[in-house]
Amino acid sequence: MSDRILVQQEDFDVATEYARLSDNLETGAIVSFIGKVRNFNQNSDVTGLHLEHYPAMTQLSLEKLVAEAHERWPIQGCTLIHRVGDLTINDQIVLILVASAHRKAAFAACEFLIDELKTSAPFWKKERLSDGSLRWVTPS
Amino acid sequence: MKVLFFAQTRELVGVDELIIDAQDVTAQQLRDALAERGDKWQLALRDSALLVAVNQCLVPWNTPLSANDEVAFFPPVTGG
C-alpha cells in the first residue's frame, strides 16, 4: 500500500479515500482526521479563509512527517490531503487517514501527523471577513 | 542566494523574493542584515516568533548559509 500525499485546491471525497486505503486484508484499523473551516473566533463576520503555502517546501515537509510516522509506528499506509487557496465556512480543509493492523498505532500516528503538521508544514490561514477584508490567523 | 518571504512577513517587507549576494553568514546574520533595510523590515524580521527554512527545511538560526541556498523567512504556520 502506498502513501498518498496531496496539496490541492480541490475538495476531497472521504469515502473514495477511505476505500482506496482500506483495500488491504491485513488492515484492522483506519483512523481518520478531517479538519474543517470553522467560524473562527465564533465571529459571524468570518465568511471564509485564504490559505497560503510555500509550494517547494510543503510537499517535502508532509512527506517527511509521513516517513517519520512509518518509523515510529507499525502503520500500513497514510493519506494526507491539505487544501490551499480560497475556502468557505464548513469546507473540508485537511484529511488524514492512517491504516494499521491495530487501532493503537493508527490513533497514535494520526494524532502525531495532525499535531506536527500544524507546527511544521508551511501553511498560513487568512480569515476573510464579510466586508471583504482579510486578517491573518495567529497560532493559538 | 535566493531569499523568500511568506504570509505576514511577505506583506510587511513588500516583496516575495530577493536575490542576495552574501558569504559566510548564518541565517541569523542574514536576518539582522535584512532588518537594516528599513522600519517594515525591522518589524518583520525582529519578530521573535519568526521561522527560517533553508532549502525547504526548518533550521535553527545559527545555521550557516551557502551561496546557492534557498532561504525562506515566515511567521509561525497555521495550517491543518
Backbone of each chain as ProteinMPNN parsed JSONL, in Angstrom:
{"seq_chain_A": "MSDRILVQQEDFDVATEYARLSDNLETGAIVSFIGKVRNFNQNSDVTGLHLEHYPAMTQLSLEKLVAEAHERWPIQGCTLIHRVGDLTINDQIVLILVASAHRKAAFAACEFLIDELKTSAPFWKKERLSDGSLRWVTPS", "coords_chain_A": {"N_chain_A": [[0.847, -1.196, 0.0], [0.546, 2.157, -0.879], [1.587, 5.409, 0.238], [-0.305, 8.445, 0.185], [0.0, 11.661, -0.681], [-1.107, 14.832, -0.91], [-1.354, 18.206, -2.044], [-3.704, 20.508, -2.695], [-6.153, 22.522, -4.511], [-8.73, 21.642, -4.922], [-11.632, 20.028, -3.501], [-11.867, 17.07, -1.379], [-12.912, 13.615, -1.388], [-14.094, 11.81, 1.2], [-15.05, 9.167, 1.382], [-14.124, 7.962, -0.968], [-11.374, 8.157, -0.587], [-11.096, 6.655, 1.726], [-11.901, 4.131, 0.809], [-9.847, 3.555, -0.961], [-7.627, 3.362, 0.757], [-8.384, 1.333, 2.465], [-8.265, -1.024, 1.153], [-6.974, -3.561, 1.839], [-6.248, -6.608, 3.159], [-4.958, -7.03, 5.513], [-5.316, -4.883, 7.073], [-6.57, -3.646, 10.049], [-7.515, -1.442, 11.284], [-8.578, 1.844, 10.622], [-7.87, 5.096, 11.121], [-9.266, 8.316, 11.079], [-8.82, 11.799, 10.44], [-10.473, 14.774, 9.976], [-10.157, 18.017, 9.028], [-11.98, 21.021, 9.322], [-13.202, 24.127, 7.953], [-13.917, 26.41, 10.28], [-16.141, 28.75, 11.893], [-14.214, 31.096, 12.722], [-13.436, 32.869, 15.196], [-15.719, 32.457, 16.68], [-17.146, 34.279, 15.405], [-19.41, 35.818, 13.482], [-18.78, 37.352, 11.383], [-16.787, 36.258, 9.945], [-16.27, 34.849, 6.883], [-14.877, 33.069, 5.422], [-11.789, 31.576, 4.321], [-8.416, 32.238, 3.284], [-5.85, 30.269, 2.092], [-2.44, 30.253, 2.256], [0.632, 28.886, 0.996], [3.97, 27.404, 0.958], [5.06, 26.339, -1.733], [7.351, 24.774, -2.668], [8.291, 23.734, -0.335], [6.192, 22.524, 0.984], [5.217, 19.933, 0.081], [7.503, 18.427, 0.577], [7.787, 18.683, 3.389], [5.478, 17.435, 4.289], [5.867, 14.867, 3.318], [8.058, 14.137, 4.83], [6.977, 14.054, 7.404], [5.178, 11.918, 7.164], [6.974, 9.865, 6.621], [8.303, 9.803, 9.039], [6.248, 9.0, 10.729], [5.925, 6.39, 9.824], [8.327, 5.324, 10.68], [8.029, 5.394, 13.422], [5.691, 4.006, 14.173], [3.927, 0.875, 13.619], [2.539, 1.159, 10.935], [0.422, 0.837, 8.036], [-0.214, 2.44, 5.881], [-0.731, 5.834, 4.757], [-2.935, 8.552, 4.134], [-2.778, 11.826, 3.184], [-4.157, 14.825, 2.758], [-4.102, 18.178, 1.953], [-5.753, 21.217, 1.609], [-5.432, 24.252, -0.35], [-5.653, 27.819, -1.067], [-8.747, 29.553, -1.756], [-11.27, 29.115, 0.65], [-14.459, 28.291, 2.086], [-16.628, 28.785, 4.979], [-17.279, 25.809, 6.72], [-16.187, 24.177, 4.795], [-14.168, 21.33, 3.947], [-10.81, 21.03, 4.972], [-8.461, 19.655, 5.599], [-7.354, 16.282, 5.329], [-6.605, 13.349, 7.028], [-5.744, 10.041, 6.925], [-5.045, 7.004, 8.475], [-3.818, 3.771, 8.215], [-3.633, 0.661, 9.873], [-2.663, -2.492, 11.41], [-3.647, -2.65, 13.936], [-5.604, -0.677, 16.26], [-4.266, 1.048, 18.033], [-1.744, 1.949, 17.075], [-2.635, 3.252, 14.802], [-4.233, 5.349, 15.794], [-2.288, 6.762, 17.292], [-0.4, 7.508, 15.335], [-1.956, 9.068, 13.651], [-2.672, 11.203, 15.304], [-0.145, 12.247, 15.819], [0.556, 13.067, 13.199], [-1.311, 15.167, 12.584], [-0.794, 16.985, 14.654], [1.944, 17.607, 14.271], [1.883, 18.579, 11.697], [0.557, 20.948, 12.065], [2.493, 22.517, 13.223], [4.797, 22.415, 11.698], [4.412, 22.314, 8.91], [4.385, 24.352, 6.034], [1.896, 26.229, 5.92], [-0.378, 28.934, 5.819], [-3.084, 30.583, 7.295], [-5.616, 32.871, 6.349], [-8.176, 34.847, 7.447], [-11.278, 35.604, 5.938], [-13.33, 38.368, 5.992], [-16.754, 39.586, 6.35], [-16.899, 42.097, 5.203], [-15.159, 41.926, 3.17], [-12.488, 42.236, 3.718], [-9.24, 40.957, 4.792], [-7.66, 38.939, 7.287], [-4.885, 37.861, 9.096], [-4.535, 34.643, 10.582], [-3.413, 33.864, 13.777], [-1.279, 31.532, 15.477], [-2.771, 29.457, 18.027]], "CA_chain_A": [[0.0, 0.0, 0.0], [1.387, 3.352, -0.951], [1.067, 6.608, 0.873], [-0.856, 9.402, -0.776], [0.212, 12.982, -0.08], [-1.532, 15.797, -1.922], [-1.696, 19.588, -1.704], [-4.557, 20.833, -3.836], [-7.249, 23.461, -4.286], [-9.999, 20.937, -4.997], [-12.127, 19.291, -2.34], [-11.588, 15.631, -1.432], [-14.053, 12.779, -1.019], [-13.614, 10.928, 2.271], [-15.398, 7.768, 1.079], [-13.21, 7.488, -2.01], [-10.039, 7.999, 0.008], [-11.189, 5.532, 2.662], [-11.96, 2.889, 0.022], [-8.51, 3.309, -1.51], [-6.698, 2.965, 1.811], [-8.837, 0.143, 3.2], [-8.196, -2.174, 0.268], [-5.842, -4.368, 2.303], [-6.845, -7.575, 4.084], [-4.238, -7.023, 6.785], [-5.656, -3.66, 7.812], [-7.617, -3.854, 11.043], [-7.989, -0.158, 11.808], [-8.269, 3.08, 9.892], [-8.253, 6.272, 11.9], [-9.333, 9.479, 10.2], [-8.989, 13.149, 10.967], [-10.882, 15.722, 8.939], [-10.198, 19.396, 9.508], [-12.966, 21.834, 8.595], [-13.121, 25.577, 8.161], [-14.982, 26.79, 11.198], [-16.378, 30.173, 12.094], [-13.039, 31.146, 13.573], [-13.485, 33.364, 16.567], [-17.148, 32.482, 16.976], [-17.463, 35.602, 14.895], [-20.166, 35.554, 12.265], [-18.234, 38.168, 10.303], [-15.824, 35.475, 9.173], [-17.002, 34.135, 5.844], [-14.059, 32.04, 4.794], [-10.343, 31.561, 4.535], [-7.494, 32.036, 2.172], [-4.711, 29.508, 2.573], [-1.185, 30.416, 1.513], [1.656, 27.9, 1.367], [5.306, 27.548, 0.361], [4.935, 25.12, -2.533], [8.537, 23.91, -2.74], [8.547, 23.115, 0.966], [5.015, 21.849, 1.528], [5.223, 18.501, -0.219], [8.662, 17.869, 1.266], [7.574, 18.595, 4.836], [4.449, 16.417, 4.534], [6.488, 13.547, 3.088], [8.939, 13.88, 5.968], [6.134, 13.665, 8.534], [4.654, 10.57, 6.916], [8.111, 8.942, 6.787], [8.566, 9.682, 10.476], [5.169, 8.181, 11.297], [6.244, 4.99, 9.496], [9.444, 4.872, 11.524], [7.655, 5.302, 14.832], [4.577, 3.081, 14.441], [3.739, -0.144, 12.572], [1.365, 1.52, 10.143], [0.478, 0.261, 6.686], [-0.313, 3.471, 4.852], [-1.337, 7.104, 5.169], [-3.388, 9.509, 3.131], [-2.725, 13.171, 3.765], [-4.542, 15.808, 1.725], [-4.291, 19.518, 2.512], [-6.204, 22.146, 0.569], [-4.922, 25.624, -0.326], [-6.475, 28.74, -1.853], [-9.924, 30.121, -1.096], [-12.207, 28.146, 1.218], [-15.53, 28.951, 2.833], [-17.034, 28.145, 6.226], [-17.797, 24.444, 6.613], [-15.419, 23.375, 3.828], [-13.109, 20.45, 4.434], [-9.516, 21.655, 4.652], [-7.375, 18.671, 5.655], [-7.749, 14.895, 5.579], [-5.544, 12.401, 7.372], [-6.202, 8.666, 7.163], [-3.916, 6.124, 8.791], [-4.206, 2.362, 8.271], [-2.719, -0.197, 10.622], [-3.284, -3.757, 11.813], [-4.305, -2.424, 15.227], [-6.052, 0.708, 16.419], [-3.392, 1.89, 18.839], [-0.761, 2.596, 16.202], [-3.338, 4.14, 13.874], [-4.58, 6.563, 16.547], [-1.076, 7.496, 17.668], [0.216, 8.099, 14.144], [-2.856, 10.112, 13.144], [-2.526, 12.371, 16.186], [1.192, 12.787, 15.529], [0.559, 13.761, 11.906], [-2.017, 16.454, 12.605], [-0.085, 17.903, 15.558], [3.193, 18.055, 13.648], [1.521, 19.367, 10.517], [0.165, 22.287, 12.499], [3.641, 23.315, 13.664], [5.968, 22.382, 10.814], [4.135, 22.394, 7.468], [4.263, 25.784, 5.725], [0.58, 26.729, 5.502], [-0.833, 30.087, 6.626], [-4.505, 30.882, 7.081], [-6.052, 34.257, 6.427], [-9.635, 34.897, 7.522], [-11.97, 36.565, 5.072], [-14.458, 38.932, 6.738], [-17.908, 39.867, 5.491], [-16.691, 43.338, 4.433], [-14.214, 41.645, 2.088], [-11.104, 42.361, 4.157], [-8.591, 39.712, 5.192], [-6.923, 39.063, 8.555], [-4.097, 36.638, 9.335], [-4.802, 33.848, 11.776], [-2.183, 33.581, 14.514], [-1.419, 30.23, 16.142], [-3.288, 29.56, 19.392]], "C_chain_A": [[0.884, 1.249, 0.0], [0.746, 4.51, -0.195], [0.579, 7.558, -0.217], [-0.801, 10.768, -0.107], [-0.082, 14.032, -1.143], [-1.769, 17.177, -1.322], [-2.468, 20.109, -2.903], [-5.62, 21.864, -3.476], [-8.583, 22.724, -4.183], [-10.354, 20.265, -3.668], [-11.716, 17.819, -2.484], [-12.829, 14.877, -0.984], [-13.58, 11.714, -0.031], [-13.875, 9.458, 1.924], [-14.451, 7.171, 0.04], [-11.826, 7.215, -1.426], [-10.016, 6.824, 0.986], [-11.144, 4.204, 1.897], [-10.577, 2.538, -0.523], [-7.561, 2.753, -0.441], [-7.098, 1.642, 2.473], [-8.746, -1.134, 2.379], [-6.981, -3.047, 0.602], [-6.364, -5.31, 3.388], [-6.147, -7.61, 5.441], [-4.562, -5.801, 7.636], [-6.817, -3.936, 8.772], [-8.2, -2.56, 11.559], [-7.619, 0.968, 10.859], [-8.788, 4.234, 10.73], [-8.239, 7.471, 10.973], [-9.405, 10.773, 11.001], [-9.389, 14.019, 9.784], [-10.941, 17.1, 9.57], [-11.17, 20.182, 8.657], [-12.743, 23.314, 8.877], [-14.273, 25.974, 9.077], [-15.117, 28.315, 11.208], [-15.371, 30.626, 13.152], [-13.163, 31.622, 15.008], [-14.919, 33.438, 17.066], [-17.702, 33.825, 16.493], [-18.15, 35.434, 13.548], [-19.689, 36.41, 11.093], [-17.275, 37.381, 9.421], [-16.577, 34.613, 8.163], [-16.17, 33.05, 5.176], [-12.593, 32.247, 5.091], [-9.615, 31.648, 3.215], [-6.273, 31.33, 2.748], [-3.5, 29.674, 1.674], [-0.244, 29.272, 1.891], [2.954, 28.181, 0.639], [5.501, 26.286, -0.464], [6.16, 24.21, -2.51], [8.768, 23.157, -1.436], [7.394, 22.244, 1.442], [5.052, 20.34, 1.33], [6.335, 17.79, 0.561], [8.383, 17.679, 2.761], [6.495, 17.554, 5.147], [5.022, 15.012, 4.346], [7.378, 13.152, 4.276], [8.129, 13.42, 7.185], [5.611, 12.245, 8.369], [5.775, 9.536, 7.088], [8.405, 8.74, 8.271], [7.49, 8.834, 11.154], [5.433, 6.696, 11.035], [7.37, 4.449, 10.374], [8.987, 4.597, 12.947], [6.561, 4.294, 15.138], [4.447, 2.067, 13.306], [2.481, 0.141, 11.756], [1.544, 1.044, 8.711], [0.393, 1.308, 5.587], [-1.004, 4.711, 5.391], [-1.862, 7.835, 3.946], [-3.416, 10.859, 3.809], [-3.036, 14.156, 2.632], [-4.778, 17.151, 2.407], [-4.692, 20.45, 1.385], [-5.555, 23.515, 0.746], [-5.859, 26.5, -1.17], [-7.661, 29.241, -1.054], [-10.886, 29.038, -0.633], [-13.304, 28.919, 1.953], [-15.88, 28.141, 4.073], [-17.661, 26.788, 5.924], [-17.08, 23.578, 5.57], [-14.462, 22.441, 4.565], [-11.783, 21.09, 4.05], [-8.375, 20.643, 4.681], [-7.956, 17.285, 5.961], [-6.503, 14.082, 5.93], [-6.205, 11.052, 7.629], [-4.966, 7.827, 7.447], [-4.435, 4.7, 8.942], [-3.143, 1.566, 9.019], [-3.43, -1.512, 10.947], [-4.107, -3.553, 13.081], [-4.601, -0.942, 15.445], [-5.042, 1.618, 17.108], [-2.389, 2.672, 17.971], [-1.445, 3.611, 15.279], [-3.72, 5.454, 14.561], [-3.336, 7.413, 16.809], [-0.474, 8.207, 16.457], [-0.651, 9.236, 13.598], [-2.718, 11.381, 13.983], [-1.176, 13.051, 15.962], [1.16, 13.616, 14.244], [-0.147, 15.108, 11.965], [-1.305, 17.452, 13.517], [1.174, 18.471, 14.905], [2.92, 18.939, 12.439], [1.208, 20.81, 10.92], [1.34, 23.135, 12.972], [4.799, 23.329, 12.664], [5.664, 22.473, 9.322], [3.787, 23.844, 7.108], [2.93, 26.189, 5.081], [0.228, 27.911, 6.407], [-2.259, 30.434, 6.255], [-4.761, 32.374, 7.212], [-7.573, 34.26, 6.423], [-10.185, 35.959, 6.575], [-13.202, 37.06, 5.819], [-15.569, 39.362, 5.777], [-17.758, 41.173, 4.708], [-15.636, 43.161, 3.336], [-12.76, 41.735, 2.509], [-10.565, 41.012, 4.644], [-7.746, 39.944, 6.438], [-6.187, 37.756, 8.829], [-4.537, 35.952, 10.622], [-3.462, 33.607, 12.476], [-2.364, 32.287, 15.298], [-1.916, 30.384, 17.578], [-2.415, 28.745, 20.324]], "O_chain_A": [[1.833, 1.367, 0.776], [-0.471, 4.57, -0.019], [0.995, 7.48, -1.373], [-1.465, 11.006, 0.901], [0.612, 14.111, -2.156], [-2.316, 17.302, -0.227], [-1.937, 20.146, -4.014], [-5.949, 22.059, -2.306], [-9.466, 23.142, -3.435], [-9.49, 19.98, -2.839], [-11.281, 17.38, -3.548], [-13.687, 15.423, -0.291], [-12.782, 10.839, -0.368], [-13.016, 8.604, 2.147], [-14.031, 6.02, 0.155], [-11.193, 6.201, -1.72], [-9.03, 6.09, 1.061], [-10.44, 3.275, 2.29], [-10.185, 1.371, -0.544], [-6.802, 1.816, -0.686], [-6.243, 0.917, 2.982], [-9.109, -2.208, 2.857], [-6.09, -3.247, -0.223], [-6.865, -4.859, 4.418], [-6.682, -8.157, 6.405], [-4.129, -5.703, 8.785], [-7.887, -4.393, 8.37], [-9.253, -2.559, 12.197], [-6.496, 1.037, 10.358], [-9.982, 4.336, 11.011], [-7.318, 7.633, 10.172], [-9.975, 10.822, 12.091], [-8.742, 14.01, 8.736], [-11.682, 17.325, 10.528], [-11.197, 20.042, 7.434], [-12.174, 23.694, 9.901], [-15.443, 25.888, 8.704], [-14.321, 29.043, 10.616], [-15.651, 30.547, 14.348], [-13.005, 30.832, 15.939], [-15.29, 34.366, 17.785], [-18.6, 34.408, 17.099], [-17.542, 34.963, 12.587], [-20.129, 36.226, 9.958], [-16.984, 37.779, 8.293], [-17.399, 33.771, 8.524], [-16.701, 32.211, 4.449], [-12.215, 32.996, 5.992], [-10.105, 31.205, 2.176], [-5.73, 31.747, 3.77], [-3.514, 29.298, 0.502], [-0.326, 28.749, 3.002], [3.031, 29.085, -0.194], [6.034, 25.289, 0.024], [6.022, 22.997, -2.35], [9.363, 22.08, -1.427], [7.603, 21.319, 2.227], [4.934, 19.57, 2.283], [6.138, 16.712, 1.121], [8.707, 16.636, 3.328], [6.584, 16.863, 6.162], [4.711, 14.092, 5.102], [7.436, 11.986, 4.667], [8.541, 12.511, 7.905], [5.602, 11.464, 9.321], [5.549, 8.458, 7.637], [8.719, 7.63, 8.703], [7.79, 8.043, 12.048], [5.199, 5.852, 11.9], [7.37, 3.281, 10.76], [9.488, 3.684, 13.604], [6.501, 3.774, 16.252], [4.81, 2.357, 12.166], [1.479, -0.564, 11.881], [2.665, 0.869, 8.233], [0.879, 1.084, 4.478], [-1.764, 4.647, 6.358], [-1.294, 7.74, 2.858], [-4.006, 11.019, 4.877], [-2.27, 14.291, 1.679], [-5.575, 17.24, 3.341], [-4.054, 20.476, 0.332], [-5.174, 23.892, 1.855], [-6.73, 26.001, -1.882], [-7.598, 29.343, 0.171], [-11.272, 28.159, -1.404], [-13.099, 30.053, 2.384], [-15.493, 26.98, 4.21], [-18.461, 26.643, 5.0], [-17.34, 22.379, 5.476], [-14.011, 22.739, 5.671], [-11.636, 21.626, 2.951], [-7.433, 20.744, 3.896], [-8.903, 17.139, 6.734], [-5.493, 14.124, 5.228], [-7.115, 10.941, 8.45], [-3.961, 7.929, 6.744], [-5.372, 4.449, 9.699], [-1.941, 1.759, 8.835], [-4.644, -1.63, 10.781], [-5.135, -4.202, 13.276], [-3.934, -0.071, 14.886], [-4.964, 2.81, 16.809], [-2.219, 3.881, 18.122], [-0.907, 4.684, 15.01], [-3.557, 6.533, 13.991], [-3.333, 8.622, 16.578], [-0.084, 9.371, 16.545], [-0.129, 10.25, 13.135], [-2.656, 12.489, 13.45], [-1.085, 14.278, 15.921], [1.677, 14.733, 14.207], [0.372, 16.095, 11.444], [-1.221, 18.636, 13.191], [1.434, 19.672, 14.981], [3.627, 19.916, 12.19], [1.549, 21.759, 10.213], [1.202, 24.35, 13.11], [5.691, 24.17, 12.771], [6.583, 22.692, 8.532], [2.991, 24.484, 7.795], [2.849, 26.451, 3.881], [0.501, 27.89, 7.607], [-2.606, 30.563, 5.081], [-4.195, 33.046, 8.074], [-8.193, 33.734, 5.5], [-9.632, 37.05, 6.436], [-14.034, 36.254, 6.237], [-15.36, 39.484, 4.57], [-18.402, 41.353, 3.675], [-15.265, 44.12, 2.66], [-11.875, 41.353, 1.743], [-11.318, 40.065, 4.875], [-7.183, 41.023, 6.619], [-6.782, 36.679, 8.798], [-4.866, 36.602, 11.613], [-2.492, 33.194, 11.841], [-3.471, 31.975, 15.737], [-1.533, 31.327, 18.271], [-2.675, 28.694, 21.526]]}, "seq_chain_B": "MKVLFFAQTRELVGVDELIIDAQDVTAQQLRDALAERGDKWQLALRDSALLVAVNQCLVPWNTPLSANDEVAFFPPVTGG", "coords_chain_B": {"N_chain_B": [[22.287, 33.995, -3.105], [18.897, 32.782, -2.891], [16.226, 34.482, -1.457], [13.249, 34.097, 0.271], [9.964, 35.249, 1.202], [7.105, 34.78, 3.258], [3.53, 34.942, 3.894], [2.537, 37.024, 6.651], [5.058, 38.135, 6.969], [5.974, 38.48, 4.342], [4.068, 40.345, 3.461], [4.653, 42.545, 5.081], [7.359, 43.268, 4.414], [7.037, 43.683, 1.777], [7.965, 42.405, -0.498], [8.255, 39.318, -2.325], [10.399, 37.833, -3.005], [13.959, 37.812, -3.122], [17.21, 38.244, -4.529], [20.278, 37.639, -3.17], [23.633, 38.514, -2.548], [25.585, 37.025, -0.509], [28.097, 36.026, 1.802], [29.573, 33.522, 3.91], [27.764, 33.707, 6.111], [25.404, 33.296, 8.8], [21.997, 32.141, 9.208], [20.856, 33.827, 11.074], [22.518, 36.078, 10.918], [22.001, 36.94, 8.325], [19.329, 37.593, 8.636], [19.566, 39.741, 10.478], [20.972, 41.566, 8.897], [19.142, 42.079, 6.836], [17.133, 43.276, 8.3], [18.042, 45.8, 8.627], [17.206, 47.218, 6.504], [15.055, 48.925, 6.704], [12.129, 50.366, 8.386], [9.83, 48.668, 8.155], [11.034, 46.287, 7.502], [12.52, 45.843, 9.734], [10.493, 45.497, 11.622], [9.256, 43.182, 10.612], [11.343, 41.283, 10.614], [12.427, 41.281, 13.145], [10.614, 40.026, 14.664], [9.969, 37.864, 17.258], [8.903, 35.377, 16.956], [9.503, 34.565, 14.442], [10.305, 32.277, 11.783], [12.768, 30.236, 10.095], [13.617, 28.701, 7.026], [15.872, 26.611, 5.322], [16.692, 25.642, 2.153], [14.162, 24.433, 1.95], [13.741, 23.247, 4.456], [12.982, 23.52, 7.899], [15.173, 25.24, 10.044], [17.643, 25.823, 12.695], [18.574, 29.124, 13.947], [21.331, 29.522, 13.923], [22.331, 28.298, 11.7], [24.691, 27.874, 9.107], [24.919, 29.576, 5.959], [24.974, 28.917, 2.406], [26.128, 29.979, -0.843], [24.325, 29.11, -2.858], [21.959, 28.572, -1.591], [18.419, 28.298, -0.824], [16.659, 30.436, 1.031], [14.136, 30.916, 3.404], [11.933, 33.134, 5.038], [9.456, 33.256, 7.516], [6.301, 33.624, 9.35], [5.013, 31.847, 12.313], [3.422, 28.761, 11.467], [0.064, 28.024, 10.358], [-1.565, 25.914, 9.524], [-3.73, 23.059, 8.796]], "CA_chain_B": [[21.255, 33.066, -2.635], [17.529, 33.236, -3.077], [15.569, 34.693, -0.165], [11.796, 34.152, 0.079], [9.163, 35.68, 2.354], [5.725, 34.294, 3.159], [2.453, 35.383, 4.793], [2.663, 38.382, 7.201], [6.418, 38.614, 6.718], [5.981, 38.942, 2.949], [3.263, 41.566, 3.342], [5.348, 43.655, 5.735], [8.538, 43.725, 3.681], [6.565, 44.14, 0.473], [8.494, 41.618, -1.631], [8.182, 37.889, -2.016], [11.644, 37.151, -3.348], [15.15, 38.637, -3.322], [18.459, 37.518, -4.766], [21.258, 38.317, -2.331], [24.999, 38.016, -2.63], [26.118, 37.044, 0.864], [29.013, 34.902, 2.023], [29.969, 33.232, 5.293], [26.82, 34.226, 7.106], [24.4, 32.367, 9.315], [20.632, 32.609, 8.972], [20.641, 34.966, 11.975], [23.237, 37.244, 10.386], [21.24, 37.42, 7.164], [18.138, 38.227, 9.205], [19.979, 41.037, 11.038], [21.341, 42.461, 7.8], [17.906, 42.479, 6.146], [16.361, 44.139, 9.196], [18.58, 47.162, 8.499], [16.713, 47.851, 5.275], [14.007, 49.929, 6.947], [11.225, 50.107, 9.519], [8.984, 47.491, 7.912], [11.92, 45.12, 7.538], [12.832, 45.71, 11.152], [9.291, 44.969, 12.256], [9.027, 41.81, 10.143], [12.437, 40.351, 10.89], [12.728, 41.227, 14.581], [9.552, 39.247, 15.303], [10.627, 36.759, 17.968], [8.322, 34.095, 16.544], [9.892, 34.303, 13.046], [10.944, 30.988, 11.487], [13.588, 30.237, 8.882], [13.846, 27.416, 6.363], [16.945, 26.622, 4.332], [16.444, 24.569, 1.183], [12.843, 23.847, 2.265], [13.666, 22.58, 5.76], [13.123, 24.406, 9.053], [16.506, 25.09, 10.649], [17.929, 26.798, 13.756], [19.096, 30.401, 13.455], [22.798, 29.537, 13.759], [22.695, 27.519, 10.509], [25.468, 28.622, 8.112], [24.296, 29.596, 4.633], [25.866, 28.838, 1.247], [25.749, 30.882, -1.936], [23.212, 28.634, -3.68], [20.823, 28.17, -0.76], [17.127, 28.992, -0.85], [16.354, 30.767, 2.427], [12.776, 31.475, 3.497], [11.537, 33.678, 6.336], [7.989, 33.289, 7.643], [5.76, 33.555, 10.714], [4.554, 30.506, 12.681], [2.467, 28.227, 10.493], [-1.292, 27.884, 10.918], [-2.354, 25.004, 8.689], [-4.427, 21.959, 9.447]], "C_chain_B": [[19.888, 33.67, -2.848], [16.876, 33.354, -1.698], [14.074, 34.893, -0.408], [11.102, 34.597, 1.364], [7.731, 35.2, 2.159], [4.819, 34.949, 4.197], [2.7, 36.811, 5.324], [4.035, 38.976, 6.912], [6.522, 39.194, 5.306], [5.22, 40.268, 2.814], [3.975, 42.768, 3.959], [6.525, 44.168, 4.91], [8.189, 44.138, 2.254], [7.179, 43.45, -0.733], [8.378, 40.139, -1.291], [9.498, 37.174, -2.29], [12.774, 38.152, -3.582], [16.3, 37.725, -3.722], [19.551, 38.31, -4.049], [22.634, 37.677, -2.492], [25.595, 38.116, -1.225], [26.998, 35.827, 1.066], [29.348, 34.759, 3.498], [29.043, 33.862, 6.328], [25.919, 33.096, 7.607], [23.02, 32.948, 8.98], [20.345, 33.84, 9.837], [21.321, 36.233, 11.447], [22.544, 37.817, 9.149], [19.991, 38.166, 7.628], [18.466, 39.632, 9.731], [20.296, 42.046, 9.931], [20.092, 42.967, 7.07], [17.082, 43.447, 6.991], [16.815, 45.594, 9.106], [18.005, 47.909, 7.303], [15.625, 48.895, 5.497], [13.068, 49.493, 8.045], [10.399, 48.842, 9.345], [9.806, 46.208, 7.985], [12.272, 44.791, 8.991], [11.682, 44.985, 11.862], [9.078, 43.49, 11.891], [10.096, 40.852, 10.661], [12.84, 40.282, 12.355], [11.659, 40.435, 15.348], [10.151, 37.995, 15.953], [10.091, 35.391, 17.556], [8.737, 33.693, 15.127], [10.596, 32.949, 12.889], [11.782, 31.114, 10.222], [13.725, 28.812, 8.35], [14.993, 27.591, 5.383], [16.768, 25.394, 3.45], [15.234, 23.727, 1.599], [12.775, 23.034, 3.547], [13.809, 23.617, 6.868], [14.475, 24.153, 9.702], [16.658, 26.072, 11.802], [18.638, 28.032, 13.187], [20.606, 30.409, 13.254], [23.267, 28.731, 12.547], [23.51, 28.368, 9.528], [24.821, 28.512, 6.73], [25.361, 29.51, 3.536], [25.271, 29.653, 0.103], [24.515, 30.427, -2.713], [21.967, 28.237, -2.88], [19.551, 28.951, -1.095], [16.717, 29.182, 0.608], [14.96, 31.375, 2.472], [12.495, 31.929, 4.921], [10.012, 33.716, 6.393], [7.547, 33.202, 9.093], [5.355, 32.117, 11.048], [3.424, 30.043, 11.766], [1.116, 27.972, 11.158], [-2.169, 26.971, 10.058], [-3.142, 23.99, 9.502], [-5.871, 22.245, 9.758]], "O_chain_B": [[19.729, 34.884, -2.969], [16.964, 32.44, -0.879], [13.677, 35.752, -1.196], [11.59, 34.352, 2.467], [7.207, 35.21, 1.045], [5.276, 35.441, 5.229], [3.032, 37.707, 4.548], [4.161, 40.171, 6.643], [7.089, 40.268, 5.107], [5.675, 41.191, 2.137], [3.909, 43.876, 3.427], [6.671, 45.377, 4.728], [8.95, 44.853, 1.603], [6.943, 43.86, -1.869], [8.399, 39.754, -0.122], [9.692, 36.038, -1.857], [12.563, 39.212, -4.172], [16.357, 36.569, -3.304], [19.725, 39.504, -4.293], [22.767, 36.455, -2.56], [26.055, 39.182, -0.815], [26.7, 34.738, 0.575], [29.401, 35.741, 4.238], [29.495, 34.472, 7.296], [25.708, 32.09, 6.929], [22.899, 34.088, 8.531], [19.678, 34.776, 9.397], [20.759, 37.326, 11.525], [22.507, 39.032, 8.955], [19.64, 39.218, 7.095], [17.739, 40.589, 9.464], [19.936, 43.22, 10.019], [20.002, 44.147, 6.729], [16.413, 44.332, 6.458], [16.071, 46.508, 9.463], [18.284, 49.092, 7.111], [15.304, 49.663, 4.59], [13.187, 48.39, 8.577], [10.278, 48.039, 10.27], [9.335, 45.179, 8.467], [12.312, 43.631, 9.402], [11.879, 44.011, 12.588], [8.764, 42.665, 12.748], [9.786, 39.742, 11.095], [13.515, 39.34, 12.77], [11.799, 40.206, 16.549], [10.765, 37.17, 15.276], [10.741, 34.369, 17.776], [8.374, 32.615, 14.656], [11.376, 32.536, 13.747], [11.539, 31.983, 9.385], [13.92, 27.859, 9.104], [15.074, 28.606, 4.691], [16.704, 24.263, 3.932], [15.274, 22.497, 1.601], [11.865, 22.223, 3.721], [14.666, 24.497, 6.785], [14.881, 23.006, 9.889], [15.907, 27.043, 11.895], [19.218, 27.992, 12.102], [21.115, 31.226, 12.487], [24.465, 28.504, 12.381], [23.079, 29.459, 9.154], [24.25, 27.479, 6.381], [26.492, 29.965, 3.71], [24.081, 29.969, 0.088], [23.738, 31.261, -3.178], [21.037, 27.639, -3.423], [19.594, 30.084, -1.574], [16.462, 28.215, 1.325], [14.636, 32.251, 1.67], [12.776, 31.215, 5.883], [9.357, 34.15, 5.445], [8.305, 32.767, 9.96], [5.352, 31.258, 10.166], [2.58, 30.836, 11.349], [1.038, 27.735, 12.363], [-3.362, 27.222, 9.885], [-3.207, 24.061, 10.729], [-6.565, 21.391, 10.309]]}, "name": "protein", "num_of_chains": 2, "seq": "MSDRILVQQEDFDVATEYARLSDNLETGAIVSFIGKVRNFNQNSDVTGLHLEHYPAMTQLSLEKLVAEAHERWPIQGCTLIHRVGDLTINDQIVLILVASAHRKAAFAACEFLIDELKTSAPFWKKERLSDGSLRWVTPSMKVLFFAQTRELVGVDELIIDAQDVTAQQLRDALAERGDKWQLALRDSALLVAVNQCLVPWNTPLSANDEVAFFPPVTGG"}
